Amino acid sequence: MSYTRKLIHVAMFIALGVMLPIAFHLVGGVGSVFLPMHIPVLMAGLMLGIKGGLAVGLLTPVISCFATGMPPVMPFLPIMAVELGVYGIVTGYLYRQCKLPLVWSLIGAMLAGRLAATLVVAGMVMMLAIKLEPLTYIIGAISIGLPGIVIQLLFIPLLVKKLEAVSGIVKQVKAHG
């Protein structure tokens, strides 16, 4: 994939990562339940690899914060930027480099991202004296976001496989065209 094409894909995934949460918040503020910003980040890591996944994971919450006010700058923007950045790196690494199956790559990224978020919360508690308890935060995030996690594990593999199939067809047409 050319650099320009990859950059366009990064921009598309970031745009999705900003727009999906807006749609979910319009229907009752269910973003923290269905985790719509996570979906494009995880897909970017799977489809674009480590660098593209990292770029989407770091930039999406930052752009969303300044464009929409969500997530709030403190304390959630640093937590989400690190968590989603780790999602992008780990999905790209596990799926593209290690050749793990899609679902295992997603599970590995979700675990690594949640661990990174917990470490950020712990660091913020120590350095900034914020009133969050790291273990309580992560347990709450997982339990509230369980429907989103299930949706991610069910639908992201289907979407990625479809997009990879379409991409393969396009490559064949170009090769024979």
C-alpha positions in Angstrom: 0.0 0.0 0.0 1.4 3.4 -1.0 2.2 6.0 1.7 -0.6 8.3 0.3 -3.2 5.5 0.3 -2.2 4.6 3.9 -2.5 8.2 4.9 -6.0 8.4 3.4 -7.0 5.3 5.3 -5.6 6.7 8.6 -7.7 9.9 8.0 -10.8 7.8 7.2 -10.4 5.7 10.4 -9.9 8.9 12.4 -13.0 10.5 10.9 -15.0 7.3 11.8 -13.5 7.4 15.3 -14.8 11.0 15.8 -18.2 10.5 14.1 -19.3 7.2 15.5 -19.2 8.4 19.2 -21.2 11.5 18.1 -23.9 9.3 16.7 -23.9 7.1 19.8 -24.1 10.1 22.1 -27.1 11.5 20.2 -29.1 8.4 21.0 -28.7 8.6 24.8 -25.1 8.9 25.7 -24.3 5.2 25.3 -20.8 5.7 24.1 -19.2 4.3 27.3 -21.4 1.2 26.9 -20.8 0.5 23.2 -17.3 1.9 22.8 -17.7 3.3 19.3 -14.3 5.1 19.2 -12.5 1.8 19.8 -13.9 0.1 16.6 -12.1 2.2 14.0 -8.9 2.1 16.1 -8.9 -1.7 16.3 -9.7 -2.0 12.6 -6.9 0.4 11.7 -4.4 -1.7 13.6 -5.6 -4.8 11.9 -5.7 -3.4 8.4 -2.9 -0.8 8.5 -0.4 -2.3 10.9 1.5 -0.9 13.8 2.2 2.6 12.6 -1.3 3.3 11.1 -2.9 1.8 14.1 -0.8 3.9 16.5 -1.6 7.1 14.5 -5.3 6.4 14.6 -5.3 5.4 18.2 -3.4 8.5 19.4 -5.0 11.1 17.2 -8.6 10.0 17.3 -9.3 10.9 21.0 -7.2 14.1 20.7 -9.1 15.3 17.6 -12.4 14.2 19.1 -11.6 16.0 22.3 -10.9 19.3 20.7 -13.6 19.0 18.0 -16.5 17.7 20.2 -15.4 18.0 23.9 -15.4 14.2 24.2 -13.5 12.8 25.9 -12.9 15.5 28.4 -9.3 16.7 28.6 -8.9 15.7 32.2 -8.7 13.0 33.3 -9.9 11.0 30.3 -8.0 12.2 27.2 -4.6 11.0 28.4 -6.1 7.7 29.5 -7.9 7.1 26.2 -5.0 8.3 24.0 -2.7 5.8 25.6 -5.3 3.0 25.7 -6.3 3.4 22.1 -2.7 4.0 20.9 -1.8 0.6 22.5 -4.8 -1.0 20.8 -3.5 0.2 17.4 0.0 -1.0 18.0 -0.9 -4.4 19.5 -3.6 -5.3 16.9 -1.2 -4.4 14.2 1.7 -6.3 15.7 -0.3 -9.5 16.7 -2.3 -9.7 13.4 0.2 -8.4 10.9 3.6 -9.4 12.4 2.7 -12.5 14.5 0.0 -13.7 12.2 -2.4 -14.5 15.1 -6.1 -15.0 14.2 -8.2 -11.8 14.3 -10.1 -12.6 17.5 -6.9 -13.4 19.4 -5.3 -10.2 18.1 -8.3 -8.2 19.3 -8.3 -9.9 22.7 -4.6 -9.3 23.1 -4.9 -5.6 22.2 -7.9 -5.2 24.5 -6.0 -6.6 27.4 -2.8 -4.6 26.7 -4.8 -1.4 26.2 -6.7 -1.8 29.4 -3.5 -2.5 31.3 -1.9 0.6 29.8 -5.0 2.6 30.8 -4.7 1.3 34.3 -1.0 2.3 34.5 -1.9 5.8 33.2 -4.6 6.2 35.9 -2.1 5.0 38.5 0.5 7.5 37.3 -2.1 10.3 37.3 -3.1 9.4 40.9 0.6 9.6 42.0 1.6 12.7 40.0 -1.5 14.7 39.8 -3.4 13.5 42.9 -6.6 12.9 40.8 -9.4 11.1 42.6 -9.5 7.9 40.6 -8.7 4.4 41.9 -6.9 2.5 39.1 -8.4 -0.9 39.8 -11.9 0.5 40.3 -11.5 2.5 37.1 -10.6 -0.4 34.9 -13.2 -2.8 36.4 -15.8 -0.1 35.9 -14.6 0.5 32.3 -14.7 -3.2 31.5 -18.1 -3.9 33.1 -19.8 -0.9 31.6 -18.2 -1.5 28.2 -19.0 -5.2 28.1 -21.6 -4.9 25.4 -19.1 -2.9 23.3 -16.4 -5.5 23.8 -18.8 -8.3 22.7 -19.7 -6.3 19.6 -16.1 -5.7 18.8 -15.2 -9.4 19.1 -18.2 -10.4 16.9 -18.3 -7.8 14.2 -14.7 -6.5 13.7 -13.5 -9.9 12.4 -16.4 -10.0 9.9 -15.8 -6.4 8.7 -12.0 -6.9 8.4 -12.4 -10.2 6.5 -14.9 -8.5 4.1 -12.6 -5.5 3.6 -9.6 -7.8 3.0 -11.6 -9.8 0.5 -12.6 -6.6 -1.4 -9.0 -5.4 -1.2 -7.8 -8.7 -2.7 -10.3 -8.4 -5.5 -9.1 -4.9 -6.3 -5.5 -6.0 -6.3 -6.4 -8.9 -8.8 -8.2 -6.5 -11.1 -5.3 -4.0 -11.1 -2.8 -6.9 -11.8 -4.8 -8.1 -14.8 -6.0 -4.7 -15.9 
